[in-house]
Amino acid sequence: MSKEDILGYKPQRKGELIGKANDNEYFVALDEEHVFSMTAGALYVWSLCNGELTVKEIIEKISKEANIPYEELEKPVIDLIKEFMNLGLTS
């Protein structure tokens, strides 16, 4: 998937938040056999994958909220969403 394709993609999260280990570690399950640990930041990105926002809009939202330049967030957020896709946590 090209950078332009991923920026225009509207990821839809899969699974559900099932628990919290501590203030920065959460558990998301696709099913009983597929449970993933996420940091609070990764969980926030995953939560924004609502099927309505594009990846570009997700990055813009985080950039505005965290006061971090878009350019600094673009690659890490794209990489994270690609990882979610590979793990089945988004479609």
PDB file with one MODEL, atoms N, CA, C and O in Angstrom:
MODEL        1
ATOM      1  N   MET A   1       0.857  -1.170   0.000  1.00  0.00           N
ATOM      2  CA  MET A   1       0.000   0.000   0.000  1.00  0.00           C
ATOM      3  C   MET A   1       0.907   1.237   0.000  1.00  0.00           C
ATOM      4  O   MET A   1       1.792   1.356   0.847  1.00  0.00           O
ATOM      5  N   SER A   2       0.689   2.151  -0.941  1.00  0.00           N
ATOM      6  CA  SER A   2       1.515   3.355  -1.021  1.00  0.00           C
ATOM      7  C   SER A   2       1.172   4.312   0.123  1.00  0.00           C
ATOM      8  O   SER A   2       0.142   4.175   0.783  1.00  0.00           O
ATOM      9  N   LYS A   3       2.052   5.274   0.336  1.00  0.00           N
ATOM     10  CA  LYS A   3       1.823   6.265   1.389  1.00  0.00           C
ATOM     11  C   LYS A   3       0.514   7.016   1.143  1.00  0.00           C
ATOM     12  O   LYS A   3      -0.246   7.262   2.080  1.00  0.00           O
ATOM     13  N   GLU A   4       0.252   7.380  -0.107  1.00  0.00           N
ATOM     14  CA  GLU A   4      -0.977   8.095  -0.435  1.00  0.00           C
ATOM     15  C   GLU A   4      -2.206   7.229  -0.163  1.00  0.00           C
ATOM     16  O   GLU A   4      -3.226   7.711   0.329  1.00  0.00           O
ATOM     17  N   ASP A   5      -2.089   5.937  -0.494  1.00  0.00           N
ATOM     18  CA  ASP A   5      -3.199   5.021  -0.243  1.00  0.00           C
ATOM     19  C   ASP A   5      -3.476   4.893   1.251  1.00  0.00           C
ATOM     20  O   ASP A   5      -4.630   4.950   1.676  1.00  0.00           O
ATOM     21  N   ILE A   6      -2.428   4.722   2.044  1.00  0.00           N
ATOM     22  CA  ILE A   6      -2.631   4.555   3.485  1.00  0.00           C
ATOM     23  C   ILE A   6      -3.174   5.839   4.114  1.00  0.00           C
ATOM     24  O   ILE A   6      -4.012   5.771   5.013  1.00  0.00           O
ATOM     25  N   LEU A   7      -2.714   7.005   3.661  1.00  0.00           N
ATOM     26  CA  LEU A   7      -3.210   8.263   4.228  1.00  0.00           C
ATOM     27  C   LEU A   7      -4.694   8.461   3.952  1.00  0.00           C
ATOM     28  O   LEU A   7      -5.386   9.102   4.743  1.00  0.00           O
ATOM     29  N   GLY A   8      -5.194   7.924   2.844  1.00  0.00           N
ATOM     30  CA  GLY A   8      -6.605   8.051   2.502  1.00  0.00           C
ATOM     31  C   GLY A   8      -7.476   6.919   3.019  1.00  0.00           C
ATOM     32  O   GLY A   8      -8.699   6.964   2.886  1.00  0.00           O
ATOM     33  N   TYR A   9      -6.852   5.902   3.610  1.00  0.00           N
ATOM     34  CA  TYR A   9      -7.548   4.725   4.115  1.00  0.00           C
ATOM     35  C   TYR A   9      -8.293   5.052   5.401  1.00  0.00           C
ATOM     36  O   TYR A   9      -7.806   5.822   6.229  1.00  0.00           O
ATOM     37  N   LYS A  10      -9.473   4.465   5.567  1.00  0.00           N
ATOM     38  CA  LYS A  10     -10.272   4.655   6.773  1.00  0.00           C
ATOM     39  C   LYS A  10     -10.288   3.340   7.564  1.00  0.00           C
ATOM     40  O   LYS A  10     -11.181   2.513   7.380  1.00  0.00           O
ATOM     41  N   PRO A  11      -9.301   3.153   8.441  1.00  0.00           N
ATOM     42  CA  PRO A  11      -9.230   1.887   9.183  1.00  0.00           C
ATOM     43  C   PRO A  11     -10.388   1.735  10.175  1.00  0.00           C
ATOM     44  O   PRO A  11     -10.823   2.700  10.803  1.00  0.00           O
ATOM     45  N   GLN A  12     -10.868   0.504  10.295  1.00  0.00           N
ATOM     46  CA  GLN A  12     -11.929   0.165  11.246  1.00  0.00           C
ATOM     47  C   GLN A  12     -11.350  -0.802  12.270  1.00  0.00           C
ATOM     48  O   GLN A  12     -10.916  -1.900  11.922  1.00  0.00           O
ATOM     49  N   ARG A  13     -11.346  -0.387  13.538  1.00  0.00           N
ATOM     50  CA  ARG A  13     -10.763  -1.251  14.572  1.00  0.00           C
ATOM     51  C   ARG A  13     -11.595  -2.517  14.737  1.00  0.00           C
ATOM     52  O   ARG A  13     -12.806  -2.532  14.512  1.00  0.00           O
ATOM     53  N   LYS A  14     -10.897  -3.580  15.140  1.00  0.00           N
ATOM     54  CA  LYS A  14     -11.518  -4.861  15.448  1.00  0.00           C
ATOM     55  C   LYS A  14     -11.078  -5.258  16.844  1.00  0.00           C
ATOM     56  O   LYS A  14     -10.028  -4.825  17.319  1.00  0.00           O
ATOM     57  N   GLY A  15     -11.868  -6.067  17.488  1.00  0.00           N
ATOM     58  CA  GLY A  15     -11.544  -6.499  18.833  1.00  0.00           C
ATOM     59  C   GLY A  15     -12.177  -5.586  19.856  1.00  0.00           C
ATOM     60  O   GLY A  15     -12.924  -4.664  19.528  1.00  0.00           O
ATOM     61  N   GLU A  16     -11.860  -5.867  21.102  1.00  0.00           N
ATOM     62  CA  GLU A  16     -12.389  -5.030  22.168  1.00  0.00           C
ATOM     63  C   GLU A  16     -11.386  -4.921  23.307  1.00  0.00           C
ATOM     64  O   GLU A  16     -10.597  -5.829  23.566  1.00  0.00           O
ATOM     65  N   LEU A  17     -11.448  -3.793  23.966  1.00  0.00           N
ATOM     66  CA  LEU A  17     -10.617  -3.553  25.140  1.00  0.00           C
ATOM     67  C   LEU A  17     -11.126  -4.458  26.246  1.00  0.00           C
ATOM     68  O   LEU A  17     -12.305  -4.418  26.597  1.00  0.00           O
ATOM     69  N   ILE A  18     -10.230  -5.280  26.798  1.00  0.00           N
ATOM     70  CA  ILE A  18     -10.686  -6.220  27.829  1.00  0.00           C
ATOM     71  C   ILE A  18     -10.071  -5.976  29.198  1.00  0.00           C
ATOM     72  O   ILE A  18     -10.504  -6.570  30.185  1.00  0.00           O
ATOM     73  N   GLY A  19      -9.062  -5.105  29.270  1.00  0.00           N
ATOM     74  CA  GLY A  19      -8.477  -4.879  30.577  1.00  0.00           C
ATOM     75  C   GLY A  19      -7.294  -3.949  30.544  1.00  0.00           C
ATOM     76  O   GLY A  19      -6.823  -3.516  29.492  1.00  0.00           O
ATOM     77  N   LYS A  20      -6.835  -3.660  31.748  1.00  0.00           N
ATOM     78  CA  LYS A  20      -5.737  -2.724  31.949  1.00  0.00           C
ATOM     79  C   LYS A  20      -4.759  -3.345  32.927  1.00  0.00           C
ATOM     80  O   LYS A  20      -5.146  -3.764  34.018  1.00  0.00           O
ATOM     81  N   ALA A  21      -3.499  -3.405  32.543  1.00  0.00           N
ATOM     82  CA  ALA A  21      -2.481  -3.953  33.440  1.00  0.00           C
ATOM     83  C   ALA A  21      -1.983  -2.872  34.388  1.00  0.00           C
ATOM     84  O   ALA A  21      -1.772  -3.114  35.576  1.00  0.00           O
ATOM     85  N   ASN A  22      -1.799  -1.667  33.834  1.00  0.00           N
ATOM     86  CA  ASN A  22      -1.355  -0.514  34.626  1.00  0.00           C
ATOM     87  C   ASN A  22      -1.719   0.743  33.841  1.00  0.00           C
ATOM     88  O   ASN A  22      -2.486   0.671  32.881  1.00  0.00           O
ATOM     89  N   ASP A  23      -1.179   1.888  34.239  1.00  0.00           N
ATOM     90  CA  ASP A  23      -1.552   3.146  33.589  1.00  0.00           C
ATOM     91  C   ASP A  23      -1.094   3.260  32.146  1.00  0.00           C
ATOM     92  O   ASP A  23      -1.551   4.151  31.431  1.00  0.00           O
ATOM     93  N   ASN A  24      -0.209   2.390  31.701  1.00  0.00           N
ATOM     94  CA  ASN A  24       0.271   2.494  30.328  1.00  0.00           C
ATOM     95  C   ASN A  24       0.231   1.171  29.564  1.00  0.00           C
ATOM     96  O   ASN A  24       0.865   1.050  28.516  1.00  0.00           O
ATOM     97  N   GLU A  25      -0.498   0.182  30.068  1.00  0.00           N
ATOM     98  CA  GLU A  25      -0.601  -1.091  29.352  1.00  0.00           C
ATOM     99  C   GLU A  25      -2.031  -1.603  29.402  1.00  0.00           C
ATOM    100  O   GLU A  25      -2.624  -1.757  30.470  1.00  0.00           O
ATOM    101  N   TYR A  26      -2.563  -1.858  28.224  1.00  0.00           N
ATOM    102  CA  TYR A  26      -3.940  -2.287  28.076  1.00  0.00           C
ATOM    103  C   TYR A  26      -3.974  -3.569  27.247  1.00  0.00           C
ATOM    104  O   TYR A  26      -3.030  -3.880  26.520  1.00  0.00           O
ATOM    105  N   PHE A  27      -5.073  -4.303  27.370  1.00  0.00           N
ATOM    106  CA  PHE A  27      -5.233  -5.545  26.622  1.00  0.00           C
ATOM    107  C   PHE A  27      -6.452  -5.450  25.715  1.00  0.00           C
ATOM    108  O   PHE A  27      -7.546  -5.076  26.139  1.00  0.00           O
ATOM    109  N   VAL A  28      -6.225  -5.800  24.450  1.00  0.00           N
ATOM    110  CA  VAL A  28      -7.279  -5.829  23.442  1.00  0.00           C
ATOM    111  C   VAL A  28      -7.345  -7.253  22.918  1.00  0.00           C
ATOM    112  O   VAL A  28      -6.318  -7.862  22.620  1.00  0.00           O
ATOM    113  N   ALA A  29      -8.563  -7.781  22.807  1.00  0.00           N
ATOM    114  CA  ALA A  29      -8.737  -9.159  22.340  1.00  0.00           C
ATOM    115  C   ALA A  29      -9.553  -9.195  21.056  1.00  0.00           C
ATOM    116  O   ALA A  29     -10.567  -8.510  20.918  1.00  0.00           O
ATOM    117  N   LEU A  30      -9.086 -10.004  20.133  1.00  0.00           N
ATOM    118  CA  LEU A  30      -9.881 -10.319  18.944  1.00  0.00           C
ATOM    119  C   LEU A  30     -10.799 -11.492  19.263  1.00  0.00           C
ATOM    120  O   LEU A  30     -11.947 -11.546  18.824  1.00  0.00           O
ATOM    121  N   ASP A  31     -10.260 -12.430  20.040  1.00  0.00           N
ATOM    122  CA  ASP A  31     -10.992 -13.601  20.519  1.00  0.00           C
ATOM    123  C   ASP A  31     -10.190 -14.167  21.688  1.00  0.00           C
ATOM    124  O   ASP A  31      -9.210 -13.559  22.118  1.00  0.00           O
ATOM    125  N   GLU A  32     -10.593 -15.309  22.197  1.00  0.00           N
ATOM    126  CA  GLU A  32      -9.911 -15.874  23.368  1.00  0.00           C
ATOM    127  C   GLU A  32      -8.453 -16.225  23.107  1.00  0.00           C
ATOM    128  O   GLU A  32      -7.644 -16.222  24.035  1.00  0.00           O
ATOM    129  N   GLU A  33      -8.109 -16.523  21.874  1.00  0.00           N
ATOM    130  CA  GLU A  33      -6.752 -16.937  21.542  1.00  0.00           C
ATOM    131  C   GLU A  33      -5.855 -15.798  21.065  1.00  0.00           C
ATOM    132  O   GLU A  33      -4.641 -15.973  20.964  1.00  0.00           O
ATOM    133  N   HIS A  34      -6.426 -14.652  20.775  1.00  0.00           N
ATOM    134  CA  HIS A  34      -5.663 -13.527  20.230  1.00  0.00           C
ATOM    135  C   HIS A  34      -5.877 -12.282  21.084  1.00  0.00           C
ATOM    136  O   HIS A  34      -6.804 -11.501  20.869  1.00  0.00           O
ATOM    137  N   VAL A  35      -4.985 -12.128  22.060  1.00  0.00           N
ATOM    138  CA  VAL A  35      -5.028 -10.998  22.984  1.00  0.00           C
ATOM    139  C   VAL A  35      -3.724 -10.223  22.818  1.00  0.00           C
ATOM    140  O   VAL A  35      -2.642 -10.809  22.794  1.00  0.00           O
ATOM    141  N   PHE A  36      -3.836  -8.916  22.705  1.00  0.00           N
ATOM    142  CA  PHE A  36      -2.679  -8.069  22.457  1.00  0.00           C
ATOM    143  C   PHE A  36      -2.523  -7.034  23.559  1.00  0.00           C
ATOM    144  O   PHE A  36      -3.503  -6.500  24.079  1.00  0.00           O
ATOM    145  N   SER A  37      -1.276  -6.762  23.904  1.00  0.00           N
ATOM    146  CA  SER A  37      -0.933  -5.720  24.865  1.00  0.00           C
ATOM    147  C   SER A  37      -0.626  -4.448  24.085  1.00  0.00           C
ATOM    148  O   SER A  37       0.070  -4.486  23.071  1.00  0.00           O
ATOM    149  N   MET A  38      -1.151  -3.318  24.564  1.00  0.00           N
ATOM    150  CA  MET A  38      -0.913  -2.028  23.909  1.00  0.00           C
ATOM    151  C   MET A  38      -0.566  -0.970  24.942  1.00  0.00           C
ATOM    152  O   MET A  38      -1.067  -0.983  26.067  1.00  0.00           O
ATOM    153  N   THR A  39       0.295  -0.063  24.536  1.00  0.00           N
ATOM    154  CA  THR A  39       0.537   1.114  25.369  1.00  0.00           C
ATOM    155  C   THR A  39      -0.682   2.022  25.276  1.00  0.00           C
ATOM    156  O   THR A  39      -1.539   1.834  24.413  1.00  0.00           O
ATOM    157  N   ALA A  40      -0.756   2.999  26.161  1.00  0.00           N
ATOM    158  CA  ALA A  40      -1.865   3.954  26.127  1.00  0.00           C
ATOM    159  C   ALA A  40      -1.899   4.701  24.800  1.00  0.00           C
ATOM    160  O   ALA A  40      -2.976   4.956  24.260  1.00  0.00           O
ATOM    161  N   GLY A  41      -0.731   5.053  24.271  1.00  0.00           N
ATOM    162  CA  GLY A  41      -0.676   5.760  22.992  1.00  0.00           C
ATOM    163  C   GLY A  41      -1.183   4.911  21.842  1.00  0.00           C
ATOM    164  O   GLY A  41      -1.948   5.389  21.004  1.00  0.00           O
ATOM    165  N   ALA A  42      -0.761   3.651  21.799  1.00  0.00           N
ATOM    166  CA  ALA A  42      -1.229   2.743  20.748  1.00  0.00           C
ATOM    167  C   ALA A  42      -2.732   2.511  20.870  1.00  0.00           C
ATOM    168  O   ALA A  42      -3.440   2.454  19.864  1.00  0.00           O
ATOM    169  N   LEU A  43      -3.215   2.378  22.103  1.00  0.00           N
ATOM    170  CA  LEU A  43      -4.644   2.184  22.326  1.00  0.00           C
ATOM    171  C   LEU A  43      -5.429   3.392  21.820  1.00  0.00           C
ATOM    172  O   LEU A  43      -6.506   3.237  21.244  1.00  0.00           O
ATOM    173  N   TYR A  44      -4.893   4.596  22.034  1.00  0.00           N
ATOM    174  CA  TYR A  44      -5.579   5.794  21.569  1.00  0.00           C
ATOM    175  C   TYR A  44      -5.659   5.804  20.041  1.00  0.00           C
ATOM    176  O   TYR A  44      -6.714   6.104  19.481  1.00  0.00           O
ATOM    177  N   VAL A  45      -4.563   5.482  19.368  1.00  0.00           N
ATOM    178  CA  VAL A  45      -4.580   5.424  17.907  1.00  0.00           C
ATOM    179  C   VAL A  45      -5.594   4.367  17.462  1.00  0.00           C
ATOM    180  O   VAL A  45      -6.399   4.630  16.568  1.00  0.00           O
ATOM    181  N   TRP A  46      -5.569   3.192  18.062  1.00  0.00           N
ATOM    182  CA  TRP A  46      -6.513   2.121  17.728  1.00  0.00           C
ATOM    183  C   TRP A  46      -7.955   2.591  17.936  1.00  0.00           C
ATOM    184  O   TRP A  46      -8.832   2.288  17.127  1.00  0.00           O
ATOM    185  N   SER A  47      -8.195   3.328  19.017  1.00  0.00           N
ATOM    186  CA  SER A  47      -9.556   3.803  19.297  1.00  0.00           C
ATOM    187  C   SER A  47     -10.040   4.799  18.247  1.00  0.00           C
ATOM    188  O   SER A  47     -11.243   4.911  18.012  1.00  0.00           O
ATOM    189  N   LEU A  48      -9.118   5.519  17.615  1.00  0.00           N
ATOM    190  CA  LEU A  48      -9.494   6.471  16.572  1.00  0.00           C
ATOM    191  C   LEU A  48      -9.797   5.776  15.237  1.00  0.00           C
ATOM    192  O   LEU A  48     -10.327   6.402  14.320  1.00  0.00           O
ATOM    193  N   CYS A  49      -9.470   4.513  15.129  1.00  0.00           N
ATOM    194  CA  CYS A  49      -9.741   3.747  13.910  1.00  0.00           C
ATOM    195  C   CYS A  49     -11.216   3.344  13.927  1.00  0.00           C
ATOM    196  O   CYS A  49     -11.561   2.202  14.233  1.00  0.00           O
ATOM    197  N   ASN A  50     -12.070   4.300  13.594  1.00  0.00           N
ATOM    198  CA  ASN A  50     -13.510   4.097  13.695  1.00  0.00           C
ATOM    199  C   ASN A  50     -14.192   3.867  12.347  1.00  0.00           C
ATOM    200  O   ASN A  50     -15.418   3.781  12.282  1.00  0.00           O
ATOM    201  N   GLY A  51     -13.412   3.766  11.279  1.00  0.00           N
ATOM    202  CA  GLY A  51     -13.985   3.563   9.961  1.00  0.00           C
ATOM    203  C   GLY A  51     -14.477   4.839   9.311  1.00  0.00           C
ATOM    204  O   GLY A  51     -14.916   4.826   8.161  1.00  0.00           O
ATOM    205  N   GLU A  52     -14.405   5.947  10.046  1.00  0.00           N
ATOM    206  CA  GLU A  52     -14.863   7.238   9.520  1.00  0.00           C
ATOM    207  C   GLU A  52     -13.698   8.184   9.242  1.00  0.00           C
ATOM    208  O   GLU A  52     -13.734   8.955   8.283  1.00  0.00           O
ATOM    209  N   LEU A  53     -12.674   8.123  10.076  1.00  0.00           N
ATOM    210  CA  LEU A  53     -11.509   8.988   9.906  1.00  0.00           C
ATOM    211  C   LEU A  53     -10.478   8.322   9.004  1.00  0.00           C
ATOM    212  O   LEU A  53     -10.236   7.119   9.107  1.00  0.00           O
ATOM    213  N   THR A  54      -9.873   9.108   8.120  1.00  0.00           N
ATOM    214  CA  THR A  54      -8.754   8.591   7.339  1.00  0.00           C
ATOM    215  C   THR A  54      -7.520   8.570   8.229  1.00  0.00           C
ATOM    216  O   THR A  54      -7.500   9.197   9.288  1.00  0.00           O
ATOM    217  N   VAL A  55      -6.501   7.854   7.799  1.00  0.00           N
ATOM    218  CA  VAL A  55      -5.243   7.833   8.542  1.00  0.00           C
ATOM    219  C   VAL A  55      -4.697   9.254   8.636  1.00  0.00           C
ATOM    220  O   VAL A  55      -4.187   9.648   9.685  1.00  0.00           O
ATOM    221  N   LYS A  56      -4.795  10.020   7.566  1.00  0.00           N
ATOM    222  CA  LYS A  56      -4.337  11.411   7.593  1.00  0.00           C
ATOM    223  C   LYS A  56      -5.102  12.209   8.647  1.00  0.00           C
ATOM    224  O   LYS A  56      -4.495  12.989   9.382  1.00  0.00           O
ATOM    225  N   GLU A  57      -6.406  12.033   8.733  1.00  0.00           N
ATOM    226  CA  GLU A  57      -7.206  12.741   9.733  1.00  0.00           C
ATOM    227  C   GLU A  57      -6.846  12.304  11.149  1.00  0.00           C
ATOM    228  O   GLU A  57      -6.842  13.122  12.070  1.00  0.00           O
ATOM    229  N   ILE A  58      -6.544  11.023  11.327  1.00  0.00           N
ATOM    230  CA  ILE A  58      -6.115  10.532  12.643  1.00  0.00           C
ATOM    231  C   ILE A  58      -4.813  11.229  13.049  1.00  0.00           C
ATOM    232  O   ILE A  58      -4.677  11.697  14.179  1.00  0.00           O
ATOM    233  N   ILE A  59      -3.869  11.291  12.124  1.00  0.00           N
ATOM    234  CA  ILE A  59      -2.584  11.950  12.416  1.00  0.00           C
ATOM    235  C   ILE A  59      -2.810  13.424  12.720  1.00  0.00           C
ATOM    236  O   ILE A  59      -2.220  13.954  13.661  1.00  0.00           O
ATOM    237  N   GLU A  60      -3.647  14.092  11.944  1.00  0.00           N
ATOM    238  CA  GLU A  60      -3.932  15.513  12.180  1.00  0.00           C
ATOM    239  C   GLU A  60      -4.567  15.737  13.544  1.00  0.00           C
ATOM    240  O   GLU A  60      -4.229  16.694  14.239  1.00  0.00           O
ATOM    241  N   LYS A  61      -5.486  14.858  13.930  1.00  0.00           N
ATOM    242  CA  LYS A  61      -6.157  14.974  15.233  1.00  0.00           C
ATOM    243  C   LYS A  61      -5.150  14.835  16.373  1.00  0.00           C
ATOM    244  O   LYS A  61      -5.140  15.636  17.308  1.00  0.00           O
ATOM    245  N   ILE A  62      -4.307  13.811  16.285  1.00  0.00           N
ATOM    246  CA  ILE A  62      -3.299  13.599  17.329  1.00  0.00           C
ATOM    247  C   ILE A  62      -2.320  14.764  17.357  1.00  0.00           C
ATOM    248  O   ILE A  62      -1.938  15.226  18.432  1.00  0.00           O
ATOM    249  N   SER A  63      -1.913  15.240  16.194  1.00  0.00           N
ATOM    250  CA  SER A  63      -0.985  16.371  16.093  1.00  0.00           C
ATOM    251  C   SER A  63      -1.545  17.591  16.806  1.00  0.00           C
ATOM    252  O   SER A  63      -0.844  18.251  17.573  1.00  0.00           O
ATOM    253  N   LYS A  64      -2.804  17.882  16.549  1.00  0.00           N
ATOM    254  CA  LYS A  64      -3.445  19.049  17.171  1.00  0.00           C
ATOM    255  C   LYS A  64      -3.583  18.864  18.683  1.00  0.00           C
ATOM    256  O   LYS A  64      -3.261  19.765  19.457  1.00  0.00           O
ATOM    257  N   GLU A  65      -4.061  17.698  19.093  1.00  0.00           N
ATOM    258  CA  GLU A  65      -4.297  17.439  20.520  1.00  0.00           C
ATOM    259  C   GLU A  65      -3.004  17.416  21.324  1.00  0.00           C
ATOM    260  O   GLU A  65      -2.957  17.930  22.442  1.00  0.00           O
ATOM    261  N   ALA A  66      -1.954  16.823  20.761  1.00  0.00           N
ATOM    262  CA  ALA A  66      -0.693  16.660  21.493  1.00  0.00           C
ATOM    263  C   ALA A  66       0.299  17.781  21.209  1.00  0.00           C
ATOM    264  O   ALA A  66       1.377  17.831  21.803  1.00  0.00           O
ATOM    265  N   ASN A  67      -0.072  18.681  20.296  1.00  0.00           N
ATOM    266  CA  ASN A  67       0.810  19.779  19.905  1.00  0.00           C
ATOM    267  C   ASN A  67       2.176  19.251  19.437  1.00  0.00           C
ATOM    268  O   ASN A  67       3.231  19.742  19.838  1.00  0.00           O
ATOM    269  N   ILE A  68       2.107  18.240  18.580  1.00  0.00           N
ATOM    270  CA  ILE A  68       3.294  17.625  17.979  1.00  0.00           C
ATOM    271  C   ILE A  68       3.177  17.835  16.475  1.00  0.00           C
ATOM    272  O   ILE A  68       2.114  17.586  15.905  1.00  0.00           O
ATOM    273  N   PRO A  69       4.236  18.283  15.823  1.00  0.00           N
ATOM    274  CA  PRO A  69       4.151  18.504  14.379  1.00  0.00           C
ATOM    275  C   PRO A  69       3.709  17.245  13.620  1.00  0.00           C
ATOM    276  O   PRO A  69       4.150  16.134  13.916  1.00  0.00           O
ATOM    277  N   TYR A  70       2.841  17.447  12.649  1.00  0.00           N
ATOM    278  CA  TYR A  70       2.320  16.364  11.824  1.00  0.00           C
ATOM    279  C   TYR A  70       3.453  15.505  11.274  1.00  0.00           C
ATOM    280  O   TYR A  70       3.370  14.276  11.282  1.00  0.00           O
ATOM    281  N   GLU A  71       4.502  16.151  10.800  1.00  0.00           N
ATOM    282  CA  GLU A  71       5.615  15.449  10.169  1.00  0.00           C
ATOM    283  C   GLU A  71       6.276  14.452  11.119  1.00  0.00           C
ATOM    284  O   GLU A  71       6.764  13.410  10.683  1.00  0.00           O
ATOM    285  N   GLU A  72       6.293  14.767  12.412  1.00  0.00           N
ATOM    286  CA  GLU A  72       6.894  13.867  13.397  1.00  0.00           C
ATOM    287  C   GLU A  72       6.010  12.656  13.683  1.00  0.00           C
ATOM    288  O   GLU A  72       6.506  11.606  14.093  1.00  0.00           O
ATOM    289  N   LEU A  73       4.716  12.799  13.469  1.00  0.00           N
ATOM    290  CA  LEU A  73       3.777  11.726  13.778  1.00  0.00           C
ATOM    291  C   LEU A  73       3.463  10.821  12.599  1.00  0.00           C
ATOM    292  O   LEU A  73       3.080   9.665  12.775  1.00  0.00           O
ATOM    293  N   GLU A  74       3.626  11.353  11.399  1.00  0.00           N
ATOM    294  CA  GLU A  74       3.164  10.627  10.227  1.00  0.00           C
ATOM    295  C   GLU A  74       3.709   9.199  10.141  1.00  0.00           C
ATOM    296  O   GLU A  74       2.928   8.249  10.084  1.00  0.00           O
ATOM    297  N   LYS A  75       5.015   9.034  10.130  1.00  0.00           N
ATOM    298  CA  LYS A  75       5.598   7.698   9.973  1.00  0.00           C
ATOM    299  C   LYS A  75       5.247   6.774  11.142  1.00  0.00           C
ATOM    300  O   LYS A  75       4.825   5.643  10.902  1.00  0.00           O
ATOM    301  N   PRO A  76       5.405   7.212  12.406  1.00  0.00           N
ATOM    302  CA  PRO A  76       5.068   6.285  13.498  1.00  0.00           C
ATOM    303  C   PRO A  76       3.602   5.853  13.501  1.00  0.00           C
ATOM    304  O   PRO A  76       3.302   4.694  13.785  1.00  0.00           O
ATOM    305  N   VAL A  77       2.691   6.768  13.189  1.00  0.00           N
ATOM    306  CA  VAL A  77       1.269   6.400  13.187  1.00  0.00           C
ATOM    307  C   VAL A  77       0.964   5.476  12.008  1.00  0.00           C
ATOM    308  O   VAL A  77       0.237   4.495  12.162  1.00  0.00           O
ATOM    309  N   ILE A  78       1.513   5.783  10.839  1.00  0.00           N
ATOM    310  CA  ILE A  78       1.319   4.888   9.692  1.00  0.00           C
ATOM    311  C   ILE A  78       1.853   3.495  10.012  1.00  0.00           C
ATOM    312  O   ILE A  78       1.186   2.496   9.743  1.00  0.00           O
ATOM    313  N   ASP A  79       3.045   3.427  10.580  1.00  0.00           N
ATOM    314  CA  ASP A  79       3.634   2.126  10.925  1.00  0.00           C
ATOM    315  C   ASP A  79       2.759   1.373  11.927  1.00  0.00           C
ATOM    316  O   ASP A  79       2.572   0.162  11.805  1.00  0.00           O
ATOM    317  N   LEU A  80       2.229   2.086  12.909  1.00  0.00           N
ATOM    318  CA  LEU A  80       1.380   1.458  13.916  1.00  0.00           C
ATOM    319  C   LEU A  80       0.095   0.934  13.289  1.00  0.00           C
ATOM    320  O   LEU A  80      -0.321  -0.185  13.584  1.00  0.00           O
ATOM    321  N   ILE A  81      -0.530   1.715  12.440  1.00  0.00           N
ATOM    322  CA  ILE A  81      -1.767   1.270  11.802  1.00  0.00           C
ATOM    323  C   ILE A  81      -1.498   0.085  10.869  1.00  0.00           C
ATOM    324  O   ILE A  81      -2.315  -0.831  10.777  1.00  0.00           O
ATOM    325  N   LYS A  82      -0.365   0.102  10.185  1.00  0.00           N
ATOM    326  CA  LYS A  82      -0.005  -1.065   9.362  1.00  0.00           C
ATOM    327  C   LYS A  82       0.162  -2.307  10.235  1.00  0.00           C
ATOM    328  O   LYS A  82      -0.240  -3.404   9.846  1.00  0.00           O
ATOM    329  N   GLU A  83       0.752  -2.132  11.408  1.00  0.00           N
ATOM    330  CA  GLU A  83       0.910  -3.266  12.334  1.00  0.00           C
ATOM    331  C   GLU A  83      -0.452  -3.757  12.812  1.00  0.00           C
ATOM    332  O   GLU A  83      -0.680  -4.963  12.908  1.00  0.00           O
ATOM    333  N   PHE A  84      -1.365  -2.818  13.115  1.00  0.00           N
ATOM    334  CA  PHE A  84      -2.725  -3.219  13.479  1.00  0.00           C
ATOM    335  C   PHE A  84      -3.353  -4.052  12.359  1.00  0.00           C
ATOM    336  O   PHE A  84      -4.000  -5.067  12.615  1.00  0.00           O
ATOM    337  N   MET A  85      -3.154  -3.609  11.118  1.00  0.00           N
ATOM    338  CA  MET A  85      -3.701  -4.337   9.964  1.00  0.00           C
ATOM    339  C   MET A  85      -3.104  -5.748   9.894  1.00  0.00           C
ATOM    340  O   MET A  85      -3.827  -6.722   9.689  1.00  0.00           O
ATOM    341  N   ASN A  86      -1.787  -5.851  10.064  1.00  0.00           N
ATOM    342  CA  ASN A  86      -1.105  -7.154   9.998  1.00  0.00           C
ATOM    343  C   ASN A  86      -1.593  -8.100  11.093  1.00  0.00           C
ATOM    344  O   ASN A  86      -1.675  -9.310  10.879  1.00  0.00           O
ATOM    345  N   LEU A  87      -1.916  -7.555  12.256  1.00  0.00           N
ATOM    346  CA  LEU A  87      -2.365  -8.380  13.381  1.00  0.00           C
ATOM    347  C   LEU A  87      -3.865  -8.649  13.357  1.00  0.00           C
ATOM    348  O   LEU A  87      -4.365  -9.436  14.162  1.00  0.00           O
ATOM    349  N   GLY A  88      -4.586  -8.005  12.447  1.00  0.00           N
ATOM    350  CA  GLY A  88      -6.033  -8.185  12.383  1.00  0.00           C
ATOM    351  C   GLY A  88      -6.806  -7.278  13.311  1.00  0.00           C
ATOM    352  O   GLY A  88      -8.003  -7.472  13.523  1.00  0.00           O
ATOM    353  N   LEU A  89      -6.112  -6.262  13.882  1.00  0.00           N
ATOM    354  CA  LEU A  89      -6.761  -5.347  14.811  1.00  0.00           C
ATOM    355  C   LEU A  89      -7.505  -4.208  14.109  1.00  0.00           C
ATOM    356  O   LEU A  89      -8.257  -3.470  14.745  1.00  0.00           O
ATOM    357  N   THR A  90      -7.295  -4.069  12.806  1.00  0.00           N
ATOM    358  CA  THR A  90      -8.072  -3.143  11.982  1.00  0.00           C
ATOM    359  C   THR A  90      -8.325  -3.801  10.642  1.00  0.00           C
ATOM    360  O   THR A  90      -7.618  -4.720  10.230  1.00  0.00           O
ATOM    361  N   SER A  91      -9.339  -3.311   9.983  1.00  0.00           N
ATOM    362  CA  SER A  91      -9.618  -3.768   8.618  1.00  0.00           C
ATOM    363  C   SER A  91      -9.642  -2.557   7.708  1.00  0.00           C
ATOM    364  O   SER A  91      -9.860  -2.694   6.504  1.00  0.00           O
TER     365      SER A  91
ENDMDL
END
